[in-house]
Amino acid sequence: MKLALLGCGLLGGSTAAAWRRAGAASTVAGFDRDADAVQRGIALGMIDTAAGSVAEAVAGADCVLLATPVGAMPALLGALAPHLQDEAIVTDVGSTKAGIADAARAALGAKFARFVPAHPIAGAESHGIENATSELFDGRWVIVTPTAETAADALQRIEGAWTACGAVVERMDAREHDRIFAAVSHLPHLAAFALMRAVAAGAEGSRCLQFAGAGFRDFTRIAASDATMWRDVALANREALGRELTAYRAELEALQAALDRADGAALQRMFEDASRVRRGMRFGAFGRNEGEDGHDE
């Protein structure tokens, strides 16, 4: 399968490397607004050729992978549509799904049946293709959100590519996906960004950060994630994310009220409830406690 990679960052580079390792992609043509990123991918052996335009990257491709921030995808879909081969598959690795599917339907027209929306639940706070690895998806979930129009052979081929590189594929409705990941991915990123800003902006911010330990480090790890990517994710999923923020604020307000009352019993109940749920969790498709979805799209 000849792959056109549009967006040569951590996740795009890792996908290209993983699919090549698994034999799901034979050659990779890369395009990115940052031409240096493409050249770094070539030097690392993840990309074969640099394309000077979207049209050049897509020409002759069997599969086109969108690995840009989700806010850039509607325009990118419009740019690539005229250049697709009739049987070419288009897929993505975006963190939101409903809006991307709507944009693909509008841009691709009759070729929308060849669009397979996907979201690998893997990544890191480190940016750039130089941090990409073919092992990123081993044992990790990949959520695919096909529509009623999605061609069975296109869906099978994309699911097969992800399975071949060690991922575990789960099908899901796009709006269910967006509700779930608003809670377990998008909200935690907003909370981490907010905590970093609150502490850093305090009167003794620098002094506090000087002594930050493992708890602060672990909670705020994803605050180092790409700001453009997460701006786009937040806006694309703003309705579901807004509901999660409202619920989270209610929890914070309950904590504030218990503190104001010096109500140790209430605090302990809340802490025990959270601790019991957290201790019972296992992360990753195979129950491994691993890094979470802080990827650079």
C-alpha positions as CSV (number, residue, x, y, z in Angstrom):
1,M,0.0,0.0,0.0
2,K,1.4,3.4,-1.1
3,L,0.8,5.8,1.8
4,A,0.5,9.6,1.6
5,L,1.2,11.0,5.0
6,L,-0.2,14.6,5.5
7,G,1.3,15.9,8.7
8,C,4.7,14.6,9.8
9,G,4.7,14.9,13.5
10,L,4.9,12.3,16.3
11,L,1.7,10.5,15.5
12,G,2.0,10.6,11.8
13,G,5.6,9.5,11.8
14,S,4.8,6.7,14.3
15,T,1.9,5.5,12.2
16,A,4.1,5.4,9.0
17,A,6.8,3.6,10.9
18,A,4.4,1.1,12.5
19,W,2.6,0.4,9.3
20,R,5.9,-0.1,7.4
21,R,7.2,-2.5,10.1
22,A,3.9,-4.5,9.9
23,G,4.0,-4.6,6.1
24,A,0.8,-2.5,5.8
25,A,2.5,0.3,3.9
26,S,5.2,-0.2,1.3
27,T,6.2,3.4,0.5
28,V,5.4,6.7,2.2
29,A,5.2,10.1,0.6
30,G,5.2,12.9,3.2
31,F,3.9,16.4,3.1
32,D,3.9,19.0,5.9
33,R,3.9,22.8,6.0
34,D,7.2,22.4,7.8
35,A,9.4,21.0,5.1
36,D,12.1,20.3,7.6
37,A,9.8,17.8,9.4
38,V,9.5,15.8,6.2
39,Q,13.3,15.8,5.7
40,R,13.8,14.6,9.3
41,G,11.3,11.8,8.6
42,I,13.3,10.8,5.5
43,A,16.5,10.8,7.5
44,L,14.9,8.5,10.1
45,G,13.7,6.1,7.5
46,M,10.0,6.7,8.1
47,I,9.3,8.6,4.9
48,D,10.6,7.7,1.4
49,T,9.9,10.9,-0.6
50,A,9.1,14.5,0.1
51,A,6.0,16.0,-1.6
52,G,5.9,19.6,-2.5
53,S,2.1,19.9,-2.3
54,V,-0.9,18.0,-1.1
55,A,-1.7,17.1,-4.8
56,E,1.8,15.6,-5.2
57,A,1.6,13.6,-2.1
58,V,-1.8,12.2,-2.9
59,A,-1.2,11.4,-6.5
60,G,-1.1,7.6,-7.0
61,A,-1.6,6.9,-3.3
62,D,-3.6,3.9,-2.1
63,C,-4.2,5.4,1.3
64,V,-4.1,9.0,2.5
65,L,-3.5,9.6,6.2
66,L,-4.4,12.9,7.8
67,A,-2.2,13.5,10.9
68,T,-2.5,17.2,11.4
69,P,-4.3,19.1,14.1
70,V,-8.1,18.6,13.7
71,G,-8.7,22.2,12.9
72,A,-6.6,21.9,9.7
73,M,-8.4,18.8,8.5
74,P,-11.5,20.3,6.8
75,A,-9.3,22.5,4.5
76,L,-6.9,19.6,3.9
77,L,-9.8,17.3,2.9
78,G,-11.0,19.9,0.4
79,A,-7.5,20.2,-1.0
80,L,-6.9,16.5,-1.5
81,A,-10.3,15.5,-2.8
82,P,-9.7,16.3,-6.5
83,H,-6.5,14.3,-6.6
84,L,-7.6,11.0,-5.1
85,Q,-7.5,7.8,-7.1
86,D,-11.0,6.3,-7.3
87,E,-10.3,3.4,-4.9
88,A,-7.9,5.3,-2.6
89,I,-8.8,5.2,1.1
90,V,-8.7,8.3,3.3
91,T,-8.2,8.0,7.1
92,D,-7.1,10.2,10.0
93,V,-5.8,10.0,13.5
94,G,-7.7,12.9,15.0
95,S,-8.8,13.1,18.6
96,T,-12.4,14.1,17.7
97,K,-14.5,12.3,15.2
98,A,-18.0,13.7,14.6
99,G,-16.9,17.0,13.1
100,I,-14.2,15.4,11.0
101,A,-16.7,12.9,9.5
102,D,-19.0,15.8,8.7
103,A,-16.1,17.7,7.0
104,A,-15.1,14.6,5.0
105,R,-18.7,14.0,3.8
106,A,-18.8,17.6,2.5
107,A,-15.4,17.6,0.9
108,L,-15.2,14.1,-0.6
109,G,-18.7,13.7,-2.0
110,A,-19.1,10.3,-3.6
111,K,-15.7,9.3,-2.3
112,F,-16.8,9.7,1.3
113,A,-17.5,5.9,1.3
114,R,-13.7,5.5,1.2
115,F,-13.2,7.6,4.4
116,V,-12.4,5.6,7.6
117,P,-12.2,7.8,10.7
118,A,-9.8,6.5,13.3
119,H,-8.2,7.6,16.6
120,P,-5.3,5.7,18.1
121,I,-5.2,6.1,21.9
122,A,-1.5,6.5,22.2
123,G,1.1,9.3,22.2
124,A,3.3,11.4,24.4
125,E,3.9,15.0,25.3
126,S,7.0,15.1,23.2
127,H,6.5,16.7,19.8
128,G,7.9,16.1,16.4
129,I,8.7,13.2,14.1
130,E,12.1,12.8,15.8
131,N,10.2,11.3,18.7
132,A,8.1,8.9,16.6
133,T,8.5,5.2,17.1
134,S,7.1,2.1,15.4
135,E,6.2,0.6,18.8
136,L,3.9,3.4,19.9
137,F,0.7,1.5,19.2
138,D,1.7,-1.9,20.7
139,G,-1.2,-3.1,22.9
140,R,-3.1,0.2,22.6
141,W,-6.6,0.9,21.5
142,V,-7.4,2.3,18.1
143,I,-11.0,3.5,17.9
144,V,-12.6,3.5,14.4
145,T,-15.9,5.3,13.9
146,P,-17.3,4.2,10.5
147,T,-20.5,5.6,9.2
148,A,-23.4,3.9,7.4
149,E,-21.7,4.9,4.1
150,T,-18.2,3.5,4.9
151,A,-17.2,0.9,2.3
152,A,-16.6,-2.5,4.0
153,D,-13.3,-3.2,2.1
154,A,-11.9,0.2,3.1
155,L,-12.8,-0.3,6.8
156,Q,-11.3,-3.8,6.7
157,R,-8.1,-2.6,5.3
158,I,-7.6,0.2,7.8
159,E,-8.6,-2.0,10.7
160,G,-6.2,-4.7,9.4
161,A,-3.3,-2.1,9.2
162,W,-3.8,-1.1,12.8
163,T,-4.1,-4.7,14.0
164,A,-1.0,-5.7,12.1
165,C,1.1,-3.1,14.0
166,G,0.0,-4.4,17.4
167,A,-3.1,-2.2,18.2
168,V,-6.5,-3.4,19.4
169,V,-9.3,-2.0,17.3
170,E,-12.7,-1.0,18.7
171,R,-15.6,0.3,16.6
172,M,-17.7,3.1,18.0
173,D,-20.2,5.7,17.0
174,A,-18.5,9.0,16.4
175,R,-20.6,11.0,18.9
176,E,-20.2,8.3,21.6
177,H,-16.4,8.6,20.9
178,D,-16.5,12.3,21.4
179,R,-18.5,12.1,24.7
180,I,-16.1,9.4,26.1
181,F,-12.9,11.2,25.2
182,A,-14.2,14.6,26.4
183,A,-14.2,12.9,29.8
184,V,-11.1,10.8,29.8
185,S,-8.7,12.7,27.5
186,H,-9.8,16.3,26.7
187,L,-10.9,17.3,30.2
188,P,-7.6,16.0,31.8
189,H,-5.6,18.1,29.3
190,L,-7.6,21.2,30.1
191,A,-7.2,20.6,33.9
192,A,-3.4,20.1,33.5
193,F,-3.1,23.3,31.4
194,A,-5.1,25.2,34.0
195,L,-3.1,23.9,37.0
196,M,0.2,24.9,35.4
197,R,-1.1,28.4,34.7
198,A,-2.5,28.8,38.2
199,V,0.6,27.8,39.9
200,A,3.0,29.6,37.6
201,A,1.0,32.8,37.8
202,G,0.9,32.8,41.6
203,A,2.9,35.3,43.7
204,E,5.4,32.6,44.5
205,G,5.0,30.6,41.3
206,S,8.7,30.2,40.5
207,R,9.4,29.2,44.1
208,C,6.6,26.7,44.1
209,L,7.7,25.1,40.8
210,Q,11.2,24.8,42.1
211,F,10.0,22.2,44.7
212,A,7.4,20.4,42.6
213,G,7.6,16.7,43.1
214,A,6.4,13.5,41.5
215,G,2.7,14.2,42.1
216,F,2.8,17.6,40.3
217,R,5.0,16.1,37.6
218,D,2.6,13.3,36.9
219,F,-0.5,15.4,37.0
220,T,0.9,18.1,34.7
221,R,2.9,15.9,32.3
222,I,0.3,16.4,29.5
223,A,0.4,20.2,30.0
224,A,3.6,20.0,27.8
225,S,1.5,18.8,24.9
226,D,1.2,20.7,21.7
227,A,-1.0,23.8,22.3
228,T,-2.3,24.1,18.7
229,M,-3.4,20.6,18.6
230,W,-5.3,20.8,21.9
231,R,-6.8,24.2,21.0
232,D,-8.3,22.5,18.0
233,V,-9.5,19.5,20.0
234,A,-11.2,21.7,22.6
235,L,-13.0,23.7,20.0
236,A,-14.0,20.7,17.9
237,N,-15.5,18.9,20.9
238,R,-16.7,22.0,22.8
239,E,-20.2,20.8,23.6
240,A,-19.3,17.5,25.2
241,L,-16.2,19.1,26.8
242,G,-18.3,21.9,28.2
243,R,-20.5,19.4,29.9
244,E,-17.5,17.7,31.4
245,L,-16.1,21.0,32.6
246,T,-19.4,21.8,34.3
247,A,-19.3,18.5,36.2
248,Y,-15.7,18.9,37.1
249,R,-16.3,22.4,38.5
250,A,-19.1,21.0,40.6
251,E,-16.6,18.6,42.1
252,L,-14.1,21.3,42.8
253,E,-16.8,23.5,44.4
254,A,-17.8,20.5,46.6
255,L,-14.2,20.3,47.7
256,Q,-14.0,24.0,48.3
257,A,-17.2,23.9,50.5
258,A,-15.8,21.0,52.5
259,L,-12.5,22.8,53.1
260,D,-14.4,26.0,54.1
261,R,-16.4,24.0,56.7
262,A,-13.3,22.1,57.8
263,D,-15.4,19.0,57.1
264,G,-12.8,16.2,57.3
265,A,-15.5,13.5,57.0
266,A,-16.8,14.9,53.7
267,L,-13.3,15.2,52.3
268,Q,-12.5,11.7,53.3
269,R,-15.6,10.3,51.6
270,M,-14.8,12.1,48.4
271,F,-11.1,11.0,48.5
272,E,-12.1,7.4,49.3
273,D,-14.6,7.3,46.4
274,A,-12.0,8.5,43.9
275,S,-9.2,6.3,45.3
276,R,-11.4,3.2,45.1
277,V,-12.2,3.8,41.4
278,R,-8.6,4.7,40.5
279,R,-7.1,1.6,42.2
280,G,-9.4,-0.6,40.2
281,M,-8.4,0.9,36.8
282,R,-6.0,-0.7,34.3
283,F,-4.8,1.3,31.3
284,G,-4.2,0.2,27.8
285,A,-6.1,-2.4,25.8
286,F,-4.3,-5.2,27.6
287,G,-4.7,-3.8,31.0
288,R,-1.3,-2.2,31.2
289,N,-0.6,1.0,33.2
290,E,1.0,3.1,30.6
291,G,1.3,6.7,29.2
292,E,-1.9,8.3,28.2
293,D,-3.3,10.1,25.2
294,G,-1.1,13.2,25.0
295,H,-0.2,12.9,21.4
296,D,1.1,15.4,19.0
297,E,-1.2,15.1,15.9
